[in-house]
Amino acid sequence: MHAPRPSYRGRLAPSPTGLLHLGHARTFWLAAQRAGESGGELLLRNDDLDRDRCRPEFVDAMREDLAWLGLRWSEPMISQSARLPAHRAALERLHAAGLIFPCTRSRRDVLEAAGAPHEGGADDEPLYPPVFRPSAGWPLPNLGDIITANWRFRVPDGEEIAFTDARLGRQAAVAGRDFGDFLVWRRDGTPSYQLACAADDADFGITEVVRGEDLVRSTFRQLLLFRALGAPPPAYFHASLLRDERGTRLAKRHDALSLRALRAAGRTPSELIAGFAVDPT
């Protein structure tokens, strides 16, 4: 049962794998601004599903840094690691509808397959070769109490998936050409970013997602998941990315531009926010 939609509900969704940097701060500030202008509320979601990289000290740091920046959200904070039963329930709905299949191919198998370029750059999933996909009439095995295989969502080949972004305008991609069958559950027992994000946004009635423009391609995948789960999708605002002096987008390795380092250097929230209103593009 999905939560009734408020007039506006946004969310901040940092991942505690490092310190927040200036690029995160700008995107989260934009999310807070859009929620405030709409008279809505803002949730804080702790995207802590990466067991190898997430650290409790980064959770504490992100809360402190966001509060220092002047952002406010509705308590309590939501941790994705506490929502695994809800994510599993979403997976079971996809399984019951016959929309997913188990995959024993490694990432290297996919990368080395002919015609399997990266969909959206080195950080994105490689395009899954259709030849690796089981036929439509293939009997679907049970999920099992303990999942030991990767599971992928079978995209509707040739269908155009489109949405209108509040900043970028109309965005469209063709399933099977611009993005392929994508991971929804990993053999280590954790949901993929795509499934966890869509399930959480649906369950908490998020009406608009504000995030970086590097995630536009993920939006097409998540729109398919919203449809499959019978949930209305949120609206989207994909913010431009901040880059360093060499034109490389900011990442958590940019320690000198972390909010913690900037604060230690004497920068104030008002100084940082003064630069956020300027779109770098």
C-alpha positions, 0 to 999 in steps of 0.5 A: 500500500503506497503512502497518500501523496502530500502536495509536495514531498521531496527527499535528500538521499546521501550515501554514507561512503565518504564526506559530502562535497560541494556538489552534494551540497548544491544539489541538496540545497536545490532540493530544499529550495524547491520543497520550501517554495512549494510549501512541502516537506523534505525527508532524509534518506540514508542510502546505506546499502553498500556494505563495503563502503558505508560507515557510521561515521559518515552518517553522523558527518552527513547529518551534521554537515547538512544541518550546518548548511542550514537544511532541515528535514522531517525526522526520523531519518530513513535508512535503506538498510532497515527497509530490506523486507520492503525491497524484497516485497517489491522484488517478489511483485516483479517476480510474480509478474514475470518481469525479472530473470536470474542472471549468472553472467559476470560484469566481465562477461557483459563487458566483453560481449559484442555490442555491449558498450557502457550505457552512460559512461564508466560508472553506469551498467554496461548494455546487457546483450539480449542473447544472454536473456532467457527466452520469454517462455523459459520457466522462471525459477523461484526466488528462494528464501536466500537469493544466490543469483543476480536478478535483472529486470527485462526491459520492453525492447523498442519502447520509448520511455520519456519524461519531462524534466523540470530543468532539462525538458523532455528526456527520452530513451529507447529500451533495449537500445539506450539501456538494457536489462538492469540489475534489481537484486544482487546475489549478496542479498541486497537490492540494486540502487534502481529497485531500492530507490524506486520502492522507497520513493513510491512507499514514501510518496515522494512527489519530486526527485532532485538529483544530479544530471548524471542520473538521468539514465537511471530515471528511465529504468526507475520509471519502468519499475514504478509502472511495474509496481503500480505506483505513480512516478514522481516528477524530476529535476536533474541538477547540473554537476559541479566540476573542478578546475580540470572539468572533472565532476566533483566526487568524494575523492575531492577532499579539499572541497568536502563541506568538512574541509571548507568549514575548517577553512573558514567558509560559511554556509552563506558564502557557499549558498551564494554560489549555488544559485548560479547554474554552471552550465 
